[in-house]
């Protein structure tokens, strides 16, 4: 998926939001936005937004003075989700359709995204998402592919969301390799974040080998590439992974909540819709 004109003001909004979360003074945020604005003409419009976001967040890190300015926020998100874990685990176990419930809860976790939102209410989201209509929901096809796969490659997204991924993985009952980012960027999950959520207890956890808020295959490690191209089934979580993999020829199912008009238009859904769709059906 390429970068659209609507993505440019979004980069500025993300920088503003990051500055607020990092408690920078208005003067420092203003300087950061001015510097970012001066780089707009350098944005490659034929590249996916997550690739451009690398430079945006390097700039944010420079002004904040930290290589991982969201570290504390990520830990708080994961701990908040872990508090809900025991109840949600029981809800899944007692459900008439454990996989279906775990699948929907996995999307609830996708609301934990400081690149798209400053605040969210997890318990409210859980209640609402179980009753709202779906945008694209290819669950039957997903279940068929899952039943045939002898293992699953699971591309993670945000910290905190990892707890909901854990619930889903426990319900899948298949060997899973879980992939995190190659380094800290925004609140995306790293190896440390995955372990805090307990993912390492239910799946093999590896890094993609590249620090981006998406999956850029050509820049990823050889270990990841080998797994990606041999995986019988790939579950891709979140918008960033969708933006970087929507044109890739592989057995990928995207699982996300649409958070911006550009992605919603690309998917043929509305902002806020739950989506489960296969890459070949786009």
N, C-alpha and C positions, 0 to 999 in steps of 0.2 A: 504494500500500500504506500503510495507516495505522500508527500507533504502537501497540504492544501493551504490556501490563503488563510482560512479560518484557524489554522494551527499557529500562525505567527502571533496574534494577540494572546493565544493560550499560553505560549512560552513566557510571555511577559507576566501574565497572571500567575503562573506557577512560580516565577521568581519573586513576585510580590508576596505570595502566600508563604514561600520558604523564608523570606526575610522576616515576616511577622512571627512565624513559628520559632525562628532562631532569636527572636526578641531584639533584632537590630533596630537602631534608631532610624527615624524617618530619613534623615540626611544620608545615612549609609545605604538605605534601600533605594533612595533616589539615584545615588551614584551608580549603584548596581544596575538599575533599570536603564539608565542612560548608556552605560557601557554595552548592555545587551542590545539596546536599540540600534547602536552603531554597527552591530554585527549582523543585522537582519539581511543586508544585501549579500551576505556570505552563505546564507542558508540554501543548501541544495534542494530544490523543490522536487527532484525526482527520487530523493531518498526517503525512507520511512521516518516518521516523527521521532521514534526512540533513538535513532542514530544522531539526529540533530540535538536531542535532549542531552546527550553526553556532554557536549560543549556548554550547554546552558547550565547544567548542574556543576560542572567544573568551575564556571564563573561564580556561581552561588557559593560553592565551597571556599573559593578564594576570599570573597567578601565576608563570609561568616568566620573564616579562620579555622576550619575543621574539615577533615577528609570524610567525616561521617556525621554531619550536623543533625541527622534524624535518629541517631543511635538511641537516645533516651526515649524518643517517641515510639520507636519500634518496640523497645522492651515493654513499654506501658501497654501498647496494643496487644502484644502477645500475652501478657499477664492477664489483661482484661478478658481476652478470649478464653484463656485457660480456666478462668473462674466459671465460665459457662459450659465447659467441656463435660463435666460429669452428668449434668442434666440432659444435655443434647445427646450424649452417648446412650442414656437410658431411653430417651424419646425414639432414637433410631432402632434400638433393640426391641422396643415394644410396638413398633410400627407394623402395619399390615404390609407395607412396602418399604423395607429398610433402605434399599438402594435408591429408590426414588426420593425419599426424604433426604438422604445423605447428599444426593446430587443437587438438590435445591439449596441445602445448607451450605454447600461448597460455594455457591454463587453469593450467598449472604456475606461470606468472608470477603468477597471481591469489593465490597463497599469500603473496606479499610484501605484507602488510597489517598494520601496527602497530596499527590500530584493532581487529583481531581476534586478533592473535598478537604476542608479544614476540620469539619466536625461531622460526626455521625453518631447514631444511637443504635448499637448492635441489637439490643433486645427488641427495639421497635422495628428494625429492619427484618429480624427473624419473623416477627408476627405478620408483617405486611407481605413479605415475599412468598409466604406459604399460601397466600390467598389471591395474589395478583395474577393477571393474565400473562402469558408468555409471548415473547416476540417471535423468535424462531426456536422451535423445540423438537429436535429430531431424536427423541429418546428411544424410540423403537429401534432405529438403525444403530444407535450407540450401543444398546444392550446386545444386539446381534453381534456387533464387532467385538465387544468385550467378551462375550461367551467364547469366541473363537481364538482370542489372543492368549498366548501362554505367558506373556508378561507385558507390562505397561510402562511406557516412558511418560512421566508426569512433569510438565514444565510449570514450576511454581511462579508466583507473582509477588505479592506483598507480605511483609512480616505481619503477624497477627492472623492474616488470612491462612497462614500455614496450619493453624489449629483446626480450621474447618477442612483443610485438605487432609489432615491426619484422620479426621472422622470418616471422610470419604474413602480414603485408602484402606482403612480398617474394614470397611463395608464391601469393598471390591473383592477382597479375598483372592488376589492375584499377586505374584511378585511384582514389585514396583520399584523403579529407579526414579528418584525425585531430583529435579534439577533446579539449582539456585543460581543467582548472579555471580559473576566472577569477582565482585567487590562491591562495597557499599555505594548505592546511588538511590536518591530519594529514600523511600521506605521499603524498597524492594528487598526480598529475603536473601540473606547470605547464608553460608554454612552455619555460622553462629546463631542466626535467627531460627533456622530450621531445627537445630538441636534444642534450643530453648522451648520450642513448641512440641518436642518429642517426636518429630518426624523420623529421626534416626532409629527409633524403636520399631517402626512399622515399614520402613523402606530403606533402600540404599540411597544415600544422599551424595550427589556430586555437584561440582560447579561447572557452569558452561565454559568457564575460562575467559569470559569477556565481561567487562563492566558496562552494562547498558540496561535501560529499563524495557528490555525486549530481548528477543532471541535472534541475534545476527549470526547466522550459521557460518558464513565464510570467515568470520573473525573469531569463532569459537575454537576450543581445544580439539585436538585430534580424537581424544577419548569421547568427547561429546558427539562429534560428527559421526563416529563409528556407531554409537548407540542410536543416534537419530535416524540414520539411514537403514538400520537393521531392525528398528522397533516395529512390531506387528500392529501396535496401536499407540497413538500419542494423544494425551490429554493436555491441551494448552489453556492455561488460566490467564484471564485478564486481557485488557485492551492492548497493552504494550506488545504482548506476544502475538496477538491478532494482527496488529499493524505490521509486524515484521515477517509473519509467516503466512499471511492470507493468500499469497501467490505461489507458495511452495507445494510441489507435487509430493504429497505423503499422506498417510492415513491419519489425519489430524482431526480431532474434534475440539472445537473452540467452546470454552465454557466461561461466560462473562456476564457482567451487567453493563449495558451500554451507558456511557457517561458523557458522550459529546455528540453533537449533531453530525459531524463528519463520519464517525464510525457507524452511527445509527443509519445514516443515508446509505453507506456502503453495504450494510447488512439488510436494508429494507425494513428497519424496525423503528421504534421511537426511543428517545432518551429515557433511560430507566428500565427498559425491558430486560428480562432475563433471556439469555441466548445459549442454546446448545445446538451447534450446527457443524456439519462436516465441510472441510475445505473444498472438496469436489462439488459441493452443492451451492457454492457462492456464485 
